[in-house]
Amino acid sequence: MSQDAMIKFECSVCKQTGYHSRKNKKILKERLELKKFCKWCRKHQKHKETK
């Protein structure tokens, strides 16, 4: 899989990048938002997709 399919997730509270994933950008046009554990906040927070 190519590198342009890789995405980063940023915590919406502390703005730290802690997760990477892949997505098919041809099918999913909008940005993903998932609730994941942030190791800096030490809580489950919303993580938004960044560039």
N, C-alpha and C positions, 0 to 999 in steps of 0.2 A: 504494500500500500504506500502511496506517495506521502510526502511530508505535508503537502497542502491540505490533506484530510485531517491532520492533527489539530486539535483545539486545546486551549488552556481554560481552566476554570479559576475564577478569582472570587475570594470571599467578599460579599457585599458590605461587610462591616469593617474589616481591617485591611482590605485590598491586597492581601497576600495571595500568591498563586501557589496552590497546593496539589492540584489534580490536572492530569492530562488525559485526553481521550481522543477518539476518532469519530467522525461522522461523515455521511454521504451528503455533500453540500448541494448536489443536484436535486435531491429529494427534500431535504430539510433546509429551507431558506432562512427561517427565523433563528434567532439565537436561543440556545438552550439555557434553562435555569433549573438547577437541581438543589435539593437540600442535602448537604453533606457535612461531615465533621471537619471543623477547622482546628488544626493543632495549635494555632497561635491564640485563638479565642478560647479554645478548649470547650467548645459547644457545637451543636449542630446549627449551621447557618445556611442561608441561601447563597449558592455559588453561581455566578453568571459567566457565560462564555465570553472570552476576550479574543482579540486578534491573535 
